[in-house]
Amino acid sequence: MLTSFQKADILARSGVAIPAPAPVIHDGSDPSASDRWQREIDNLFAGYVARRAARSLRQAEEAHTLAKLRQANLRTTHSIDPDAKDED
């Protein structure tokens, strides 16, 4: 499982604007800023993953549709009747 910092790095490399990390506090004071940052990174990363998956599905569907169109084009432009006369 990826850490929040690894997720933030992936997001940054992919061009997603990420918030600055919350400062690390070692004196026992309120860690909620760090928790909020981690939740925000997790939410951004979940959206990023969902967008990538949706894009991949769209590309696969487009490739499938294009392949079907090419097959249909081949059937209409090339006779499958072996007794048919060539047009050449």
PDB file of N, CA, C and O in Angstrom, chain B, residues numbered from 101:
ATOM      1  N   MET B 101       0.843  -1.178   0.000  1.00  0.00           N
ATOM      2  CA  MET B 101       0.000   0.000   0.000  1.00  0.00           C
ATOM      3  C   MET B 101       0.887   1.240   0.000  1.00  0.00           C
ATOM      4  O   MET B 101       1.908   1.297   0.685  1.00  0.00           O
ATOM      5  N   LEU B 102       0.479   2.205  -0.767  1.00  0.00           N
ATOM      6  CA  LEU B 102       1.270   3.432  -0.883  1.00  0.00           C
ATOM      7  C   LEU B 102       1.056   4.343   0.323  1.00  0.00           C
ATOM      8  O   LEU B 102      -0.035   4.409   0.888  1.00  0.00           O
ATOM      9  N   THR B 103       2.114   5.036   0.696  1.00  0.00           N
ATOM     10  CA  THR B 103       1.987   6.036   1.750  1.00  0.00           C
ATOM     11  C   THR B 103       1.403   7.314   1.147  1.00  0.00           C
ATOM     12  O   THR B 103       1.347   7.466  -0.074  1.00  0.00           O
ATOM     13  N   SER B 104       0.981   8.204   1.994  1.00  0.00           N
ATOM     14  CA  SER B 104       0.443   9.486   1.516  1.00  0.00           C
ATOM     15  C   SER B 104       1.503  10.273   0.762  1.00  0.00           C
ATOM     16  O   SER B 104       1.190  10.963  -0.208  1.00  0.00           O
ATOM     17  N   PHE B 105       2.748  10.177   1.195  1.00  0.00           N
ATOM     18  CA  PHE B 105       3.823  10.895   0.507  1.00  0.00           C
ATOM     19  C   PHE B 105       4.087  10.301  -0.871  1.00  0.00           C
ATOM     20  O   PHE B 105       4.373  11.037  -1.816  1.00  0.00           O
ATOM     21  N   GLN B 106       3.995   8.974  -0.995  1.00  0.00           N
ATOM     22  CA  GLN B 106       4.154   8.346  -2.307  1.00  0.00           C
ATOM     23  C   GLN B 106       3.009   8.740  -3.235  1.00  0.00           C
ATOM     24  O   GLN B 106       3.220   9.009  -4.417  1.00  0.00           O
ATOM     25  N   LYS B 107       1.793   8.772  -2.687  1.00  0.00           N
ATOM     26  CA  LYS B 107       0.639   9.186  -3.481  1.00  0.00           C
ATOM     27  C   LYS B 107       0.800  10.632  -3.929  1.00  0.00           C
ATOM     28  O   LYS B 107       0.524  10.966  -5.082  1.00  0.00           O
ATOM     29  N   ALA B 108       1.248  11.490  -3.014  1.00  0.00           N
ATOM     30  CA  ALA B 108       1.457  12.896  -3.350  1.00  0.00           C
ATOM     31  C   ALA B 108       2.504  13.038  -4.449  1.00  0.00           C
ATOM     32  O   ALA B 108       2.363  13.878  -5.338  1.00  0.00           O
ATOM     33  N   ASP B 109       3.547  12.224  -4.390  1.00  0.00           N
ATOM     34  CA  ASP B 109       4.595  12.266  -5.410  1.00  0.00           C
ATOM     35  C   ASP B 109       4.032  11.850  -6.770  1.00  0.00           C
ATOM     36  O   ASP B 109       4.320  12.494  -7.779  1.00  0.00           O
ATOM     37  N   ILE B 110       3.243  10.797  -6.806  1.00  0.00           N
ATOM     38  CA  ILE B 110       2.629  10.347  -8.059  1.00  0.00           C
ATOM     39  C   ILE B 110       1.716  11.433  -8.615  1.00  0.00           C
ATOM     40  O   ILE B 110       1.749  11.730  -9.809  1.00  0.00           O
ATOM     41  N   LEU B 111       0.908  12.021  -7.750  1.00  0.00           N
ATOM     42  CA  LEU B 111       0.004  13.091  -8.181  1.00  0.00           C
ATOM     43  C   LEU B 111       0.790  14.272  -8.750  1.00  0.00           C
ATOM     44  O   LEU B 111       0.440  14.812  -9.799  1.00  0.00           O
ATOM     45  N   ALA B 112       1.847  14.663  -8.057  1.00  0.00           N
ATOM     46  CA  ALA B 112       2.646  15.806  -8.506  1.00  0.00           C
ATOM     47  C   ALA B 112       3.288  15.522  -9.859  1.00  0.00           C
ATOM     48  O   ALA B 112       3.311  16.394 -10.728  1.00  0.00           O
ATOM     49  N   ARG B 113       3.814  14.297 -10.045  1.00  0.00           N
ATOM     50  CA  ARG B 113       4.446  13.949 -11.320  1.00  0.00           C
ATOM     51  C   ARG B 113       3.437  13.896 -12.461  1.00  0.00           C
ATOM     52  O   ARG B 113       3.802  14.079 -13.623  1.00  0.00           O
ATOM     53  N   SER B 114       2.173  13.648 -12.137  1.00  0.00           N
ATOM     54  CA  SER B 114       1.152  13.591 -13.183  1.00  0.00           C
ATOM     55  C   SER B 114       0.505  14.955 -13.425  1.00  0.00           C
ATOM     56  O   SER B 114      -0.406  15.079 -14.244  1.00  0.00           O
ATOM     57  N   GLY B 115       0.971  15.961 -12.721  1.00  0.00           N
ATOM     58  CA  GLY B 115       0.486  17.308 -12.972  1.00  0.00           C
ATOM     59  C   GLY B 115      -0.665  17.758 -12.091  1.00  0.00           C
ATOM     60  O   GLY B 115      -1.228  18.830 -12.314  1.00  0.00           O
ATOM     61  N   VAL B 116      -1.021  16.968 -11.103  1.00  0.00           N
ATOM     62  CA  VAL B 116      -2.103  17.340 -10.190  1.00  0.00           C
ATOM     63  C   VAL B 116      -1.531  18.273  -9.123  1.00  0.00           C
ATOM     64  O   VAL B 116      -0.488  17.992  -8.533  1.00  0.00           O
ATOM     65  N   ALA B 117      -2.227  19.386  -8.885  1.00  0.00           N
ATOM     66  CA  ALA B 117      -1.792  20.316  -7.842  1.00  0.00           C
ATOM     67  C   ALA B 117      -2.111  19.697  -6.484  1.00  0.00           C
ATOM     68  O   ALA B 117      -3.252  19.329  -6.206  1.00  0.00           O
ATOM     69  N   ILE B 118      -1.099  19.593  -5.660  1.00  0.00           N
ATOM     70  CA  ILE B 118      -1.300  19.005  -4.338  1.00  0.00           C
ATOM     71  C   ILE B 118      -1.037  20.057  -3.270  1.00  0.00           C
ATOM     72  O   ILE B 118      -0.240  20.973  -3.471  1.00  0.00           O
ATOM     73  N   PRO B 119      -1.711  19.919  -2.138  1.00  0.00           N
ATOM     74  CA  PRO B 119      -1.463  20.868  -1.045  1.00  0.00           C
ATOM     75  C   PRO B 119      -0.113  20.576  -0.401  1.00  0.00           C
ATOM     76  O   PRO B 119       0.392  19.455  -0.462  1.00  0.00           O
ATOM     77  N   ALA B 120       0.449  21.586   0.205  1.00  0.00           N
ATOM     78  CA  ALA B 120       1.714  21.403   0.919  1.00  0.00           C
ATOM     79  C   ALA B 120       1.468  20.495   2.117  1.00  0.00           C
ATOM     80  O   ALA B 120       0.425  20.591   2.764  1.00  0.00           O
ATOM     81  N   PRO B 121       2.415  19.621   2.416  1.00  0.00           N
ATOM     82  CA  PRO B 121       2.221  18.735   3.569  1.00  0.00           C
ATOM     83  C   PRO B 121       2.162  19.519   4.868  1.00  0.00           C
ATOM     84  O   PRO B 121       2.805  20.557   5.028  1.00  0.00           O
ATOM     85  N   ALA B 122       1.383  18.996   5.777  1.00  0.00           N
ATOM     86  CA  ALA B 122       1.279  19.623   7.100  1.00  0.00           C
ATOM     87  C   ALA B 122       2.596  19.400   7.836  1.00  0.00           C
ATOM     88  O   ALA B 122       3.238  18.364   7.663  1.00  0.00           O
ATOM     89  N   PRO B 123       2.991  20.347   8.638  1.00  0.00           N
ATOM     90  CA  PRO B 123       4.246  20.162   9.387  1.00  0.00           C
ATOM     91  C   PRO B 123       4.114  19.012  10.383  1.00  0.00           C
ATOM     92  O   PRO B 123       3.052  18.786  10.962  1.00  0.00           O
ATOM     93  N   VAL B 124       5.217  18.295  10.565  1.00  0.00           N
ATOM     94  CA  VAL B 124       5.232  17.197  11.528  1.00  0.00           C
ATOM     95  C   VAL B 124       5.429  17.784  12.911  1.00  0.00           C
ATOM     96  O   VAL B 124       6.365  18.547  13.152  1.00  0.00           O
ATOM     97  N   ILE B 125       4.535  17.418  13.811  1.00  0.00           N
ATOM     98  CA  ILE B 125       4.568  17.961  15.168  1.00  0.00           C
ATOM     99  C   ILE B 125       4.894  16.822  16.126  1.00  0.00           C
ATOM    100  O   ILE B 125       4.169  15.829  16.188  1.00  0.00           O
ATOM    101  N   HIS B 126       5.983  16.968  16.868  1.00  0.00           N
ATOM    102  CA  HIS B 126       6.417  15.907  17.770  1.00  0.00           C
ATOM    103  C   HIS B 126       6.135  16.230  19.236  1.00  0.00           C
ATOM    104  O   HIS B 126       6.513  15.457  20.116  1.00  0.00           O
ATOM    105  N   ASP B 127       5.485  17.344  19.509  1.00  0.00           N
ATOM    106  CA  ASP B 127       5.282  17.727  20.912  1.00  0.00           C
ATOM    107  C   ASP B 127       3.938  17.263  21.466  1.00  0.00           C
ATOM    108  O   ASP B 127       3.558  17.663  22.567  1.00  0.00           O
ATOM    109  N   GLY B 128       3.218  16.431  20.728  1.00  0.00           N
ATOM    110  CA  GLY B 128       1.953  15.910  21.229  1.00  0.00           C
ATOM    111  C   GLY B 128       0.782  16.844  21.006  1.00  0.00           C
ATOM    112  O   GLY B 128      -0.320  16.564  21.477  1.00  0.00           O
ATOM    113  N   SER B 129       0.988  17.948  20.300  1.00  0.00           N
ATOM    114  CA  SER B 129      -0.127  18.860  20.041  1.00  0.00           C
ATOM    115  C   SER B 129      -1.024  18.277  18.953  1.00  0.00           C
ATOM    116  O   SER B 129      -0.808  17.150  18.509  1.00  0.00           O
ATOM    117  N   ASP B 130      -2.005  19.019  18.533  1.00  0.00           N
ATOM    118  CA  ASP B 130      -3.055  18.572  17.629  1.00  0.00           C
ATOM    119  C   ASP B 130      -2.500  18.053  16.302  1.00  0.00           C
ATOM    120  O   ASP B 130      -1.963  18.830  15.512  1.00  0.00           O
ATOM    121  N   PRO B 131      -2.626  16.749  16.049  1.00  0.00           N
ATOM    122  CA  PRO B 131      -2.135  16.183  14.792  1.00  0.00           C
ATOM    123  C   PRO B 131      -3.183  16.250  13.668  1.00  0.00           C
ATOM    124  O   PRO B 131      -2.989  15.663  12.604  1.00  0.00           O
ATOM    125  N   SER B 132      -4.281  16.958  13.904  1.00  0.00           N
ATOM    126  CA  SER B 132      -5.383  16.949  12.937  1.00  0.00           C
ATOM    127  C   SER B 132      -4.994  17.572  11.595  1.00  0.00           C
ATOM    128  O   SER B 132      -5.555  17.180  10.572  1.00  0.00           O
ATOM    129  N   ALA B 133      -4.067  18.516  11.555  1.00  0.00           N
ATOM    130  CA  ALA B 133      -3.632  19.108  10.284  1.00  0.00           C
ATOM    131  C   ALA B 133      -2.981  18.049   9.414  1.00  0.00           C
ATOM    132  O   ALA B 133      -3.205  18.007   8.205  1.00  0.00           O
ATOM    133  N   SER B 134      -2.192  17.212  10.015  1.00  0.00           N
ATOM    134  CA  SER B 134      -1.550  16.130   9.278  1.00  0.00           C
ATOM    135  C   SER B 134      -2.591  15.117   8.797  1.00  0.00           C
ATOM    136  O   SER B 134      -2.511  14.620   7.673  1.00  0.00           O
ATOM    137  N   ASP B 135      -3.554  14.820   9.645  1.00  0.00           N
ATOM    138  CA  ASP B 135      -4.628  13.891   9.264  1.00  0.00           C
ATOM    139  C   ASP B 135      -5.450  14.450   8.107  1.00  0.00           C
ATOM    140  O   ASP B 135      -5.806  13.722   7.182  1.00  0.00           O
ATOM    141  N   ARG B 136      -5.747  15.741   8.164  1.00  0.00           N
ATOM    142  CA  ARG B 136      -6.510  16.378   7.081  1.00  0.00           C
ATOM    143  C   ARG B 136      -5.739  16.328   5.770  1.00  0.00           C
ATOM    144  O   ARG B 136      -6.314  16.059   4.715  1.00  0.00           O
ATOM    145  N   TRP B 137      -4.432  16.590   5.838  1.00  0.00           N
ATOM    146  CA  TRP B 137      -3.605  16.535   4.631  1.00  0.00           C
ATOM    147  C   TRP B 137      -3.615  15.126   4.041  1.00  0.00           C
ATOM    148  O   TRP B 137      -3.756  14.961   2.829  1.00  0.00           O
ATOM    149  N   GLN B 138      -3.465  14.109   4.894  1.00  0.00           N
ATOM    150  CA  GLN B 138      -3.473  12.731   4.412  1.00  0.00           C
ATOM    151  C   GLN B 138      -4.819  12.373   3.781  1.00  0.00           C
ATOM    152  O   GLN B 138      -4.860  11.717   2.740  1.00  0.00           O
ATOM    153  N   ARG B 139      -5.910  12.798   4.401  1.00  0.00           N
ATOM    154  CA  ARG B 139      -7.237  12.535   3.821  1.00  0.00           C
ATOM    155  C   ARG B 139      -7.395  13.239   2.480  1.00  0.00           C
ATOM    156  O   ARG B 139      -7.953  12.676   1.538  1.00  0.00           O
ATOM    157  N   GLU B 140      -6.905  14.468   2.398  1.00  0.00           N
ATOM    158  CA  GLU B 140      -6.997  15.208   1.138  1.00  0.00           C
ATOM    159  C   GLU B 140      -6.183  14.526   0.040  1.00  0.00           C
ATOM    160  O   GLU B 140      -6.641  14.415  -1.097  1.00  0.00           O
ATOM    161  N   ILE B 141      -4.990  14.075   0.376  1.00  0.00           N
ATOM    162  CA  ILE B 141      -4.156  13.347  -0.593  1.00  0.00           C
ATOM    163  C   ILE B 141      -4.853  12.055  -0.999  1.00  0.00           C
ATOM    164  O   ILE B 141      -4.887  11.718  -2.183  1.00  0.00           O
ATOM    165  N   ASP B 142      -5.408  11.330  -0.033  1.00  0.00           N
ATOM    166  CA  ASP B 142      -6.124  10.091  -0.350  1.00  0.00           C
ATOM    167  C   ASP B 142      -7.295  10.355  -1.289  1.00  0.00           C
ATOM    168  O   ASP B 142      -7.526   9.585  -2.221  1.00  0.00           O
ATOM    169  N   ASN B 143      -8.036  11.434  -1.055  1.00  0.00           N
ATOM    170  CA  ASN B 143      -9.166  11.775  -1.923  1.00  0.00           C
ATOM    171  C   ASN B 143      -8.699  12.173  -3.322  1.00  0.00           C
ATOM    172  O   ASN B 143      -9.290  11.755  -4.318  1.00  0.00           O
ATOM    173  N   LEU B 144      -7.651  12.972  -3.398  1.00  0.00           N
ATOM    174  CA  LEU B 144      -7.107  13.353  -4.699  1.00  0.00           C
ATOM    175  C   LEU B 144      -6.614  12.132  -5.462  1.00  0.00           C
ATOM    176  O   LEU B 144      -6.821  12.017  -6.670  1.00  0.00           O
ATOM    177  N   PHE B 145      -5.959  11.219  -4.743  1.00  0.00           N
ATOM    178  CA  PHE B 145      -5.421  10.027  -5.390  1.00  0.00           C
ATOM    179  C   PHE B 145      -6.544   9.109  -5.874  1.00  0.00           C
ATOM    180  O   PHE B 145      -6.449   8.526  -6.954  1.00  0.00           O
ATOM    181  N   ALA B 146      -7.594   8.981  -5.083  1.00  0.00           N
ATOM    182  CA  ALA B 146      -8.736   8.155  -5.498  1.00  0.00           C
ATOM    183  C   ALA B 146      -9.355   8.723  -6.777  1.00  0.00           C
ATOM    184  O   ALA B 146      -9.713   7.970  -7.683  1.00  0.00           O
ATOM    185  N   GLY B 147      -9.479  10.038  -6.850  1.00  0.00           N
ATOM    186  CA  GLY B 147      -9.999  10.668  -8.066  1.00  0.00           C
ATOM    187  C   GLY B 147      -9.082  10.452  -9.248  1.00  0.00           C
ATOM    188  O   GLY B 147      -9.542  10.205 -10.363  1.00  0.00           O
ATOM    189  N   TYR B 148      -7.788  10.543  -9.010  1.00  0.00           N
ATOM    190  CA  TYR B 148      -6.796  10.340 -10.071  1.00  0.00           C
ATOM    191  C   TYR B 148      -6.884   8.914 -10.611  1.00  0.00           C
ATOM    192  O   TYR B 148      -6.875   8.703 -11.823  1.00  0.00           O
ATOM    193  N   VAL B 149      -6.967   7.952  -9.720  1.00  0.00           N
ATOM    194  CA  VAL B 149      -7.053   6.552 -10.131  1.00  0.00           C
ATOM    195  C   VAL B 149      -8.346   6.310 -10.906  1.00  0.00           C
ATOM    196  O   VAL B 149      -8.344   5.599 -11.911  1.00  0.00           O
ATOM    197  N   ALA B 150      -9.439   6.894 -10.446  1.00  0.00           N
ATOM    198  CA  ALA B 150     -10.721   6.727 -11.139  1.00  0.00           C
ATOM    199  C   ALA B 150     -10.666   7.343 -12.540  1.00  0.00           C
ATOM    200  O   ALA B 150     -11.186   6.760 -13.492  1.00  0.00           O
ATOM    201  N   ARG B 151     -10.042   8.515 -12.672  1.00  0.00           N
ATOM    202  CA  ARG B 151      -9.924   9.147 -13.993  1.00  0.00           C
ATOM    203  C   ARG B 151      -9.075   8.302 -14.936  1.00  0.00           C
ATOM    204  O   ARG B 151      -9.395   8.165 -16.116  1.00  0.00           O
ATOM    205  N   ARG B 152      -7.990   7.738 -14.409  1.00  0.00           N
ATOM    206  CA  ARG B 152      -7.136   6.879 -15.249  1.00  0.00           C
ATOM    207  C   ARG B 152      -7.889   5.636 -15.697  1.00  0.00           C
ATOM    208  O   ARG B 152      -7.781   5.221 -16.850  1.00  0.00           O
ATOM    209  N   ALA B 153      -8.650   5.044 -14.785  1.00  0.00           N
ATOM    210  CA  ALA B 153      -9.416   3.848 -15.139  1.00  0.00           C
ATOM    211  C   ALA B 153     -10.472   4.182 -16.184  1.00  0.00           C
ATOM    212  O   ALA B 153     -10.664   3.430 -17.139  1.00  0.00           O
ATOM    213  N   ALA B 154     -11.155   5.302 -16.006  1.00  0.00           N
ATOM    214  CA  ALA B 154     -12.178   5.704 -16.975  1.00  0.00           C
ATOM    215  C   ALA B 154     -11.556   5.971 -18.347  1.00  0.00           C
ATOM    216  O   ALA B 154     -12.125   5.597 -19.373  1.00  0.00           O
ATOM    217  N   ARG B 155     -10.397   6.613 -18.362  1.00  0.00           N
ATOM    218  CA  ARG B 155      -9.714   6.877 -19.626  1.00  0.00           C
ATOM    219  C   ARG B 155      -9.315   5.573 -20.310  1.00  0.00           C
ATOM    220  O   ARG B 155      -9.459   5.439 -21.525  1.00  0.00           O
ATOM    221  N   SER B 156      -8.818   4.621 -19.541  1.00  0.00           N
ATOM    222  CA  SER B 156      -8.434   3.330 -20.108  1.00  0.00           C
ATOM    223  C   SER B 156      -9.649   2.603 -20.694  1.00  0.00           C
ATOM    224  O   SER B 156      -9.562   1.999 -21.763  1.00  0.00           O
ATOM    225  N   LEU B 157     -10.761   2.667 -19.996  1.00  0.00           N
ATOM    226  CA  LEU B 157     -11.979   2.034 -20.507  1.00  0.00           C
ATOM    227  C   LEU B 157     -12.448   2.698 -21.797  1.00  0.00           C
ATOM    228  O   LEU B 157     -12.857   2.016 -22.737  1.00  0.00           O
ATOM    229  N   ARG B 158     -12.388   4.027 -21.842  1.00  0.00           N
ATOM    230  CA  ARG B 158     -12.768   4.745 -23.069  1.00  0.00           C
ATOM    231  C   ARG B 158     -11.864   4.352 -24.225  1.00  0.00           C
ATOM    232  O   ARG B 158     -12.338   4.104 -25.334  1.00  0.00           O
ATOM    233  N   GLN B 159     -10.561   4.295 -23.968  1.00  0.00           N
ATOM    234  CA  GLN B 159      -9.622   3.928 -25.027  1.00  0.00           C
ATOM    235  C   GLN B 159      -9.858   2.507 -25.511  1.00  0.00           C
ATOM    236  O   GLN B 159      -9.777   2.239 -26.709  1.00  0.00           O
ATOM    237  N   ALA B 160     -10.149   1.598 -24.594  1.00  0.00           N
ATOM    238  CA  ALA B 160     -10.425   0.215 -24.994  1.00  0.00           C
ATOM    239  C   ALA B 160     -11.695   0.144 -25.829  1.00  0.00           C
ATOM    240  O   ALA B 160     -11.738  -0.570 -26.831  1.00  0.00           O
ATOM    241  N   GLU B 161     -12.725   0.874 -25.430  1.00  0.00           N
ATOM    242  CA  GLU B 161     -13.968   0.891 -26.194  1.00  0.00           C
ATOM    243  C   GLU B 161     -13.754   1.504 -27.574  1.00  0.00           C
ATOM    244  O   GLU B 161     -14.288   1.002 -28.563  1.00  0.00           O
ATOM    245  N   GLU B 162     -12.981   2.581 -27.647  1.00  0.00           N
ATOM    246  CA  GLU B 162     -12.686   3.195 -28.942  1.00  0.00           C
ATOM    247  C   GLU B 162     -11.923   2.236 -29.843  1.00  0.00           C
ATOM    248  O   GLU B 162     -12.207   2.148 -31.038  1.00  0.00           O
ATOM    249  N   ALA B 163     -10.961   1.521 -29.285  1.00  0.00           N
ATOM    250  CA  ALA B 163     -10.192   0.557 -30.076  1.00  0.00           C
ATOM    251  C   ALA B 163     -11.092  -0.573 -30.568  1.00  0.00           C
ATOM    252  O   ALA B 163     -10.963  -1.023 -31.706  1.00  0.00           O
ATOM    253  N   HIS B 164     -11.996  -1.028 -29.715  1.00  0.00           N
ATOM    254  CA  HIS B 164     -12.923  -2.086 -30.095  1.00  0.00           C
ATOM    255  C   HIS B 164     -13.852  -1.610 -31.218  1.00  0.00           C
ATOM    256  O   HIS B 164     -14.065  -2.323 -32.199  1.00  0.00           O
ATOM    257  N   THR B 165     -14.394  -0.416 -31.068  1.00  0.00           N
ATOM    258  CA  THR B 165     -15.278   0.149 -32.087  1.00  0.00           C
ATOM    259  C   THR B 165     -14.536   0.325 -33.414  1.00  0.00           C
ATOM    260  O   THR B 165     -15.078   0.010 -34.474  1.00  0.00           O
ATOM    261  N   LEU B 166     -13.319   0.818 -33.360  1.00  0.00           N
ATOM    262  CA  LEU B 166     -12.518   1.000 -34.573  1.00  0.00           C
ATOM    263  C   LEU B 166     -12.240  -0.335 -35.259  1.00  0.00           C
ATOM    264  O   LEU B 166     -12.294  -0.433 -36.485  1.00  0.00           O
ATOM    265  N   ALA B 167     -11.945  -1.354 -34.466  1.00  0.00           N
ATOM    266  CA  ALA B 167     -11.702  -2.684 -35.040  1.00  0.00           C
ATOM    267  C   ALA B 167     -12.969  -3.209 -35.723  1.00  0.00           C
ATOM    268  O   ALA B 167     -12.897  -3.799 -36.801  1.00  0.00           O
ATOM    269  N   LYS B 168     -14.121  -2.995 -35.098  1.00  0.00           N
ATOM    270  CA  LYS B 168     -15.381  -3.428 -35.711  1.00  0.00           C
ATOM    271  C   LYS B 168     -15.652  -2.669 -37.000  1.00  0.00           C
ATOM    272  O   LYS B 168     -16.121  -3.256 -37.975  1.00  0.00           O
ATOM    273  N   LEU B 169     -15.365  -1.376 -37.019  1.00  0.00           N
ATOM    274  CA  LEU B 169     -15.565  -0.590 -38.232  1.00  0.00           C
ATOM    275  C   LEU B 169     -14.626  -1.049 -39.344  1.00  0.00           C
ATOM    276  O   LEU B 169     -15.026  -1.119 -40.506  1.00  0.00           O
ATOM    277  N   ARG B 170     -13.393  -1.359 -38.996  1.00  0.00           N
ATOM    278  CA  ARG B 170     -12.452  -1.849 -40.003  1.00  0.00           C
ATOM    279  C   ARG B 170     -12.911  -3.181 -40.589  1.00  0.00           C
ATOM    280  O   ARG B 170     -12.818  -3.405 -41.796  1.00  0.00           O
ATOM    281  N   GLN B 171     -13.408  -4.062 -39.722  1.00  0.00           N
ATOM    282  CA  GLN B 171     -13.904  -5.350 -40.205  1.00  0.00           C
ATOM    283  C   GLN B 171     -15.097  -5.142 -41.131  1.00  0.00           C
ATOM    284  O   GLN B 171     -15.189  -5.779 -42.180  1.00  0.00           O
ATOM    285  N   ALA B 172     -16.001  -4.261 -40.751  1.00  0.00           N
ATOM    286  CA  ALA B 172     -17.169  -3.978 -41.585  1.00  0.00           C
ATOM    287  C   ALA B 172     -16.732  -3.382 -42.918  1.00  0.00           C
ATOM    288  O   ALA B 172     -17.300  -3.712 -43.959  1.00  0.00           O
ATOM    289  N   ASN B 173     -15.737  -2.516 -42.895  1.00  0.00           N
ATOM    290  CA  ASN B 173     -15.223  -1.916 -44.122  1.00  0.00           C
ATOM    291  C   ASN B 173     -14.601  -2.970 -45.032  1.00  0.00           C
ATOM    292  O   ASN B 173     -14.793  -2.941 -46.247  1.00  0.00           O
ATOM    293  N   LEU B 174     -13.859  -3.896 -44.440  1.00  0.00           N
ATOM    294  CA  LEU B 174     -13.257  -4.964 -45.236  1.00  0.00           C
ATOM    295  C   LEU B 174     -14.335  -5.829 -45.892  1.00  0.00           C
ATOM    296  O   LEU B 174     -14.194  -6.236 -47.046  1.00  0.00           O
ATOM    297  N   ARG B 175     -15.392  -6.102 -45.167  1.00  0.00           N
ATOM    298  CA  ARG B 175     -16.471  -6.926 -45.724  1.00  0.00           C
ATOM    299  C   ARG B 175     -17.180  -6.224 -46.871  1.00  0.00           C
ATOM    300  O   ARG B 175     -17.608  -6.873 -47.825  1.00  0.00           O
ATOM    301  N   THR B 176     -17.306  -4.914 -46.789  1.00  0.00           N
ATOM    302  CA  THR B 176     -18.021  -4.191 -47.846  1.00  0.00           C
ATOM    303  C   THR B 176     -17.138  -3.863 -49.039  1.00  0.00           C
ATOM    304  O   THR B 176     -17.645  -3.691 -50.148  1.00  0.00           O
ATOM    305  N   THR B 177     -15.830  -3.772 -48.838  1.00  0.00           N
ATOM    306  CA  THR B 177     -14.946  -3.410 -49.951  1.00  0.00           C
ATOM    307  C   THR B 177     -14.279  -4.609 -50.607  1.00  0.00           C
ATOM    308  O   THR B 177     -13.729  -4.483 -51.702  1.00  0.00           O
ATOM    309  N   HIS B 178     -14.315  -5.755 -49.969  1.00  0.00           N
ATOM    310  CA  HIS B 178     -13.705  -6.954 -50.535  1.00  0.00           C
ATOM    311  C   HIS B 178     -14.762  -8.045 -50.630  1.00  0.00           C
ATOM    312  O   HIS B 178     -15.358  -8.444 -49.629  1.00  0.00           O
ATOM    313  N   SER B 179     -14.978  -8.510 -51.826  1.00  0.00           N
ATOM    314  CA  SER B 179     -15.971  -9.544 -52.036  1.00  0.00           C
ATOM    315  C   SER B 179     -15.524 -10.840 -51.386  1.00  0.00           C
ATOM    316  O   SER B 179     -14.357 -11.224 -51.467  1.00  0.00           O
ATOM    317  N   ILE B 180     -16.452 -11.494 -50.754  1.00  0.00           N
ATOM    318  CA  ILE B 180     -16.132 -12.790 -50.158  1.00  0.00           C
ATOM    319  C   ILE B 180     -16.636 -13.919 -51.055  1.00  0.00           C
ATOM    320  O   ILE B 180     -16.497 -15.095 -50.721  1.00  0.00           O
ATOM    321  N   ASP B 181     -17.223 -13.550 -52.200  1.00  0.00           N
ATOM    322  CA  ASP B 181     -17.699 -14.533 -53.178  1.00  0.00           C
ATOM    323  C   ASP B 181     -16.526 -14.951 -54.054  1.00  0.00           C
ATOM    324  O   ASP B 181     -16.007 -14.127 -54.808  1.00  0.00           O
ATOM    325  N   PRO B 182     -16.091 -16.212 -53.978  1.00  0.00           N
ATOM    326  CA  PRO B 182     -14.916 -16.617 -54.763  1.00  0.00           C
ATOM    327  C   PRO B 182     -15.184 -16.607 -56.269  1.00  0.00           C
ATOM    328  O   PRO B 182     -14.235 -16.565 -57.052  1.00  0.00           O
ATOM    329  N   ASP B 183     -16.448 -16.644 -56.696  1.00  0.00           N
ATOM    330  CA  ASP B 183     -16.780 -16.647 -58.121  1.00  0.00           C
ATOM    331  C   ASP B 183     -16.981 -15.251 -58.684  1.00  0.00           C
ATOM    332  O   ASP B 183     -17.218 -15.086 -59.881  1.00  0.00           O
ATOM    333  N   ALA B 184     -16.887 -14.232 -57.809  1.00  0.00           N
ATOM    334  CA  ALA B 184     -17.113 -12.869 -58.264  1.00  0.00           C
ATOM    335  C   ALA B 184     -15.968 -12.410 -59.151  1.00  0.00           C
ATOM    336  O   ALA B 184     -14.815 -12.796 -58.957  1.00  0.00           O
ATOM    337  N   LYS B 185     -16.308 -11.577 -60.127  1.00  0.00           N
ATOM    338  CA  LYS B 185     -15.301 -11.043 -61.031  1.00  0.00           C
ATOM    339  C   LYS B 185     -14.529  -9.929 -60.347  1.00  0.00           C
ATOM    340  O   LYS B 185     -15.096  -9.130 -59.601  1.00  0.00           O
ATOM    341  N   ASP B 186     -13.238  -9.886 -60.606  1.00  0.00           N
ATOM    342  CA  ASP B 186     -12.436  -8.772 -60.110  1.00  0.00           C
ATOM    343  C   ASP B 186     -12.785  -7.517 -60.860  1.00  0.00           C
ATOM    344  O   ASP B 186     -13.075  -7.562 -62.055  1.00  0.00           O
ATOM    345  N   GLU B 187     -12.761  -6.389 -60.168  1.00  0.00           N
ATOM    346  CA  GLU B 187     -13.043  -5.125 -60.801  1.00  0.00           C
ATOM    347  C   GLU B 187     -11.815  -4.545 -61.468  1.00  0.00           C
ATOM    348  O   GLU B 187     -11.921  -3.545 -62.178  1.00  0.00           O
ATOM    349  N   ASP B 188     -10.658  -5.137 -61.262  1.00  0.00           N
ATOM    350  CA  ASP B 188      -9.406  -4.602 -61.819  1.00  0.00           C
ATOM    351  C   ASP B 188      -9.294  -4.841 -63.288  1.00  0.00           C
ATOM    352  O   ASP B 188      -8.301  -4.452 -63.902  1.00  0.00           O
TER     353      ASP B 188
END
